[in-house]
Amino acid sequence: MSLAPQFQHRNLPQHVADHIVLLIAAGELTPGERVFEKDICERLNVSRIPVREAFRLLQAQGVIRGEPNRGSFVTELGSEQIAEMMEVRIVVERIAGRHVIRRSKGDPAILDAVRRCMDALHRAIRNNDRLEYCQADLAFHSTIIELADSPILQPIWESLSRGILVYLMQERRLEESYDRSISDHERLIALLATGDSKGYEAEIGRHVMAPAHFEAAPL
């Protein structure tokens, strides 16, 4: 598994933040572990400035936490924090689903982008790669957010997505059967395609919360 991203200078802090999240998701940085600026700089061959900006970004998103005079540490998510993150995620995805259904009535082909995401999920299963599957899972839902074409939902989703990836990696196990997950995603596509907004909203709540053993907020 290669964690090295392809950097573009103008988005360097974002790329550095993504790389740190991949290290956490892959277990190379563990909850409660200190993250050293110098180590990230040396690993990625970048200066301290983008790394510090990435740290500030990840702290704002709750992925790492800063302690005065001590440094930055990987956040240890408790059950209440996870439940709160999932509840916000469900609200965002429910609203996004309504937008996508409305847009797809005039242009059904926009859903092809979501259908193509299934290829990445199946490929990850063939590769038996847990991180690849979780990234593909996140990409599926990110595509729905993008198709919603909402300037309000997009930044909220971006603030959640890195924490969601870390959570997915912690929740999913290598020996897990992926059949249910694949069926869930196929069902979500079908509900979007048929324009069943209520069905989609109920399904996204069940899909997101079921692995965490929480209850989704009622419609």
C-alpha positions as CSV (number, residue, x, y, z in Angstrom):
1,M,0.0,0.0,0.0
2,S,1.4,3.3,-1.1
3,L,0.5,6.3,1.1
4,A,2.5,8.9,-0.8
5,P,0.2,11.4,-2.4
6,Q,0.9,13.4,-5.5
7,F,1.3,16.9,-4.3
8,Q,0.1,20.1,-6.0
9,H,1.7,23.2,-4.4
10,R,-1.5,25.3,-4.1
11,N,-3.3,22.5,-2.2
12,L,-0.3,21.3,-0.2
13,P,-1.8,21.6,3.3
14,Q,-4.8,19.7,2.2
15,H,-2.7,16.9,0.7
16,V,-0.6,16.8,3.9
17,A,-3.8,16.5,6.0
18,D,-5.0,13.7,3.7
19,H,-1.7,11.9,4.2
20,I,-1.9,12.2,8.0
21,V,-5.4,10.8,7.9
22,L,-4.2,7.8,5.8
23,L,-1.5,7.1,8.4
24,I,-4.2,7.1,11.1
25,A,-6.6,5.0,9.1
26,A,-3.9,2.5,8.2
27,G,-2.9,2.2,11.9
28,E,0.6,3.8,11.5
29,L,-0.6,6.5,13.9
30,T,-2.8,5.3,16.7
31,P,-5.4,7.0,18.9
32,G,-3.6,9.0,21.6
33,E,-0.3,8.9,19.8
34,R,1.6,12.2,19.4
35,V,2.1,13.4,15.9
36,F,5.4,15.2,15.3
37,E,5.7,18.0,12.8
38,K,9.3,17.1,12.1
39,D,8.4,13.5,11.3
40,I,5.7,14.5,8.8
41,C,8.1,17.1,7.2
42,E,10.8,14.4,6.7
43,R,8.4,11.8,5.5
44,L,6.8,14.0,2.9
45,N,9.9,16.2,2.2
46,V,7.9,19.4,2.8
47,S,8.5,22.5,5.0
48,R,7.0,23.1,8.4
49,I,4.5,25.7,7.1
50,P,2.1,23.4,5.2
51,V,2.4,20.8,8.0
52,R,1.4,23.3,10.6
53,E,-1.5,24.4,8.4
54,A,-2.5,20.8,8.0
55,F,-2.4,20.3,11.8
56,R,-4.6,23.3,12.3
57,L,-7.1,21.9,9.7
58,L,-7.2,18.5,11.3
59,Q,-7.6,20.0,14.8
60,A,-10.6,22.0,13.5
61,Q,-12.0,18.8,12.1
62,G,-11.5,16.8,15.3
63,V,-9.0,14.3,13.8
64,I,-6.1,15.4,16.0
65,R,-6.1,17.5,19.2
66,G,-3.5,20.1,20.3
67,E,-2.4,20.4,23.9
68,P,-0.5,23.6,25.0
69,N,3.2,22.9,25.6
70,R,2.8,19.2,24.7
71,G,2.1,19.0,21.0
72,S,-0.5,17.4,18.8
73,F,-2.1,13.9,19.3
74,V,-4.4,11.6,17.4
75,T,-7.9,12.1,18.7
76,E,-9.4,9.2,20.6
77,L,-13.1,9.2,19.5
78,G,-15.5,8.2,22.2
79,S,-19.0,6.7,21.6
80,E,-20.7,10.1,22.1
81,Q,-18.4,11.8,19.6
82,I,-18.9,9.1,17.0
83,A,-22.7,9.2,17.5
84,E,-22.7,12.9,17.0
85,M,-20.5,12.7,13.9
86,M,-22.8,10.1,12.4
87,E,-26.0,12.1,13.2
88,V,-24.6,15.1,11.4
89,R,-23.5,12.9,8.5
90,I,-27.0,11.5,8.2
91,V,-28.6,15.0,8.1
92,V,-26.2,16.1,5.4
93,E,-26.7,12.9,3.3
94,R,-30.5,13.1,3.6
95,I,-30.5,16.6,2.3
96,A,-28.0,15.7,-0.4
97,G,-30.2,12.8,-1.5
98,R,-33.2,15.1,-2.0
99,H,-31.1,17.4,-4.1
100,V,-29.8,14.6,-6.2
101,I,-33.3,13.1,-6.8
102,R,-34.6,16.5,-7.9
103,R,-31.6,17.0,-10.3
104,S,-31.8,13.4,-11.7
105,K,-35.4,13.9,-12.7
106,G,-34.2,16.3,-15.4
107,D,-31.0,14.4,-16.1
108,P,-31.0,10.7,-15.0
109,A,-27.5,10.3,-16.4
110,I,-26.0,12.1,-13.4
111,L,-26.5,8.9,-11.3
112,D,-24.0,7.2,-13.6
113,A,-21.2,8.8,-11.5
114,V,-22.6,7.0,-8.4
115,R,-22.9,3.7,-10.2
116,R,-19.3,3.9,-11.3
117,C,-18.3,4.1,-7.7
118,M,-19.4,0.5,-7.3
119,D,-16.5,-0.6,-9.5
120,A,-14.0,0.7,-6.9
121,L,-15.9,-1.1,-4.1
122,H,-15.8,-4.4,-6.0
123,R,-12.1,-3.9,-6.9
124,A,-11.2,-3.4,-3.2
125,I,-13.0,-6.7,-2.3
126,R,-11.1,-8.5,-5.0
127,N,-7.9,-7.0,-3.6
128,N,-8.9,-7.9,0.0
129,D,-7.8,-4.4,0.9
130,R,-9.6,-2.9,3.8
131,L,-8.3,0.7,3.4
132,E,-9.0,0.7,-0.3
133,Y,-12.6,-0.4,0.5
134,C,-13.1,2.3,3.1
135,Q,-11.8,4.9,0.7
136,A,-14.1,3.6,-2.0
137,D,-17.0,3.7,0.4
138,L,-16.3,7.3,1.3
139,A,-15.9,8.2,-2.4
140,F,-19.4,6.7,-3.0
141,H,-21.0,9.0,-0.5
142,S,-18.8,12.0,-1.5
143,T,-20.0,11.6,-5.0
144,I,-23.6,12.0,-3.9
145,I,-22.7,15.1,-2.0
146,E,-21.0,16.5,-5.1
147,L,-24.0,15.7,-7.2
148,A,-26.2,17.6,-4.8
149,D,-24.4,20.7,-6.0
150,S,-24.9,22.5,-2.8
151,P,-22.4,25.2,-1.6
152,I,-23.7,24.7,1.9
153,L,-23.5,20.9,2.1
154,Q,-20.1,20.5,0.5
155,P,-18.0,22.3,3.1
156,I,-19.9,20.5,5.9
157,W,-19.1,17.2,4.3
158,E,-15.5,18.0,3.8
159,S,-15.2,18.9,7.5
160,L,-16.6,15.4,8.3
161,S,-15.1,13.2,5.7
162,R,-11.6,12.7,7.2
163,G,-13.1,11.6,10.5
164,I,-15.5,9.3,8.8
165,L,-12.6,7.5,7.0
166,V,-10.8,7.0,10.3
167,Y,-14.0,5.7,11.8
168,L,-14.7,3.3,8.9
169,M,-11.3,1.8,9.3
170,Q,-11.7,1.3,13.0
171,E,-15.2,-0.2,12.6
172,R,-14.6,-2.5,9.6
173,R,-12.6,-5.7,10.1
174,L,-10.6,-7.7,7.5
175,E,-12.6,-10.8,8.0
176,E,-15.9,-9.0,7.6
177,S,-18.2,-10.1,4.8
178,Y,-18.8,-7.2,2.4
179,D,-22.0,-8.5,1.0
180,R,-24.3,-6.4,3.2
181,S,-22.3,-3.3,2.5
182,I,-22.5,-3.8,-1.3
183,S,-26.2,-4.5,-1.0
184,D,-26.7,-1.3,1.0
185,H,-24.9,0.8,-1.7
186,E,-26.9,-0.8,-4.5
187,R,-30.1,-0.1,-2.6
188,L,-29.2,3.5,-2.2
189,I,-28.6,3.9,-5.9
190,A,-31.9,2.2,-6.7
191,L,-33.8,4.6,-4.3
192,L,-32.1,7.6,-5.9
193,A,-33.0,6.3,-9.4
194,T,-36.6,5.7,-8.6
195,G,-36.9,9.1,-6.9
196,D,-38.0,7.6,-3.5
197,S,-36.9,10.4,-1.3
198,K,-38.5,9.0,1.9
199,G,-37.1,5.6,1.3
200,Y,-33.6,7.0,0.6
201,E,-33.7,9.0,3.8
202,A,-34.7,6.0,5.9
203,E,-32.1,3.8,4.2
204,I,-29.2,6.2,4.6
205,G,-30.0,6.4,8.4
206,R,-30.0,2.7,8.7
207,H,-26.9,2.3,6.5
208,V,-24.8,4.8,8.5
209,M,-25.9,3.9,12.0
210,A,-26.2,0.1,11.8
211,P,-22.5,-0.7,12.1
212,A,-22.1,1.7,15.0
213,H,-25.0,0.1,17.0
214,F,-26.7,3.5,17.3
215,E,-30.2,4.5,16.3
216,A,-30.6,7.0,13.4
217,A,-32.6,10.1,14.1
218,P,-36.3,9.8,13.0
219,L,-37.4,11.4,9.8
